[in-house]
Amino acid sequence: MHQQNIKRFYHAFMKLREFLNAENLINQKQYNSKLFFSGISCKLKVIISLFVFTEKSLNIYLNNESSNLH
């Protein structure tokens, strides 16, 4: 049950990350270099890097969990 919840969270999390990456690309195209580095985009970058960090932690956790089951 616990692992099922983690997997559900992971899938929802990946969807959110795809959305953030898409938003980031849209911002890059709309505002060229100078404006791209405005506050809003910096916040987006921080959020994305936090998500990447969380994703790596989740992957490590899921790998450990699956190896514990075998």
Secondary structure, DSSP 8 states (H G I E B T S, - for coil): -HHHHHHHHHHHHHHHHHHHHHHHHHHHHHS-HHHHTSHHHHHHHHHHHHHHHHHHHHHHHHHHHHHHH-
